[in-house]
Amino acid sequence: MAGKLRVRVDQEKCQGHARCRSLAPELFELDSFGNAHEAGDGSVPPGLEDKAWLAQSNCPEMAIEVIEE
Amino acid sequence: MSDHAPVTDWVHDFDHTDPRWTENPYPIWETLRAAGPVVHTERFLGCYMPTTFDAVKQVAYDTEHFSSRRVVVRDVRPETVPAPPITSDPPEHKPAKQLLLPSFTPDAIKKLEPRVRAICNELIDGFIDERGCDAAARYSRHIPVRTIAHMLGIPESDGDQFIKWIHEILELGIKEQAILMKAVQEMIAYFAGHIERRKKAPTDDLITTLMNARDKDGQPLSDLHVQGTLRLLLIAGIDTTWSAIGSSLWHLARMPADRERLLAEPELLPTAIEEFLRAYAPVTMAREVMKETEIGGCPVKPGNMLLLSFPAANRDPAVFPDADKVVIDRKQNPHAAFGLGIHRCIGSNLARMEMTVAVEEWLRRIPDFRLDPAGKVTWSEGTVRGPRQLPMLFGKA
């Protein structure tokens, strides 16, 4: 059983493709320019782990970090 | 007229306007990739092409050695014509792009969705009672024309004129500088009229947004900047999405299993759209080499252009398993159809929405369709690739 996950968007790398937002709207938010950041403190609620990994693997800029805690 | 000699050696003499590249570029890219991470041609006054995903990414991220001041590879190097932010390098790029970004977020674009759905249905009403139609001429090309006209606040009925300019700038203009410059002048005159009218009566559209924009010193944008951005929005917003919608329908016309699956599982459509974007990415950009550097150990010298093929990057098997197969439920798909780095296409959310709605409405109303064997599918050449004739028959075969 894996531990809890956290997601983090690297603000230097994000270019606003918004793939994370469309694949995992529970975990990511967009600012007024359309650039992404993690929702809240980035904690991934139980059951949404697959979405965190999916968002990470679809980011063209490799801007998403998934941290296993 | 400067017709190009046919290519006999793709690796040392590539030409992205060769009819074979236009017709079926994928085996050519495979040949180039096998030769190395970057290839060169003496055509176009000297031009490189990175062949792998990693090499394309390296160039896209490196704004020091590779400038965006010219974003189309042409036979000549005409005087640069700014169209910010696509032709801007740092530090001018970021403020020019930030002016536009709020109008193109997913939430802003969502407000346009009902209009796009209505446009699609009006178009389908026009041909659904026939036995088939040219889906490029009567459907895919009109959707982005009308949508971007709606956003800019210019008449949708001027669409044929927009398409003529785009053809002249992006296709004919590769080989004929006079055609390119004439089209640019005509567009400047066209937008000048629309700008003048808004000085007296402002409207709620992107032209007015740009006219009201202020730079960091509180000054209005120059006419050159406003005009350049308007040309960019019109040019970049049309044949790109037209191509992407057309390629998606072209795929579905030939692949009944994928069509049936999308009809049975409509929730799969956004995933399928990403795969169509990867496999049939329409847009190839360019950079100009400003300083000597290396790509994958190969020296790259200033004075050359560089063909930045996001479509070729998307077919790199090192990043995408079965890269030449179209897998409509592909899970890991970090494709570069909208570019990489600071120049990520500002219209990506708009293009995705238009593609999704266009395919959704077509499938809903015309679930069975196939290519008309009596017709011929033709593709645009050069910077943007997509079907320009797409003859279809409706109903079961």
Chai-1 contact restraints between the chains, C-beta under 6 A:
chainA,res_idxA,chainB,res_idxB,connection_type,confidence,min_distance_angstrom,max_distance_angstrom,comment,restraint_id
A,Q15,B,R344,contact,1.0,0.0,6.0,A-B,restraint_1
A,A18,B,P106,contact,1.0,0.0,6.0,A-B,restraint_2
A,S32,B,P102,contact,1.0,0.0,6.0,A-B,restraint_3
A,F33,B,L101,contact,1.0,0.0,6.0,A-B,restraint_4
A,G34,B,L101,contact,1.0,0.0,6.0,A-B,restraint_5
A,G34,B,T105,contact,1.0,0.0,6.0,A-B,restraint_6
A,S57,B,Q332,contact,1.0,0.0,6.0,A-B,restraint_7
A,N58,B,N333,contact,1.0,0.0,6.0,A-B,restraint_8
A,N58,B,P334,contact,1.0,0.0,6.0,A-B,restraint_9
A,C59,B,P334,contact,1.0,0.0,6.0,A-B,restraint_10
A,P60,B,P334,contact,1.0,0.0,6.0,A-B,restraint_11
A,P60,B,A336,contact,1.0,0.0,6.0,A-B,restraint_12
A,P60,B,L340,contact,1.0,0.0,6.0,A-B,restraint_13
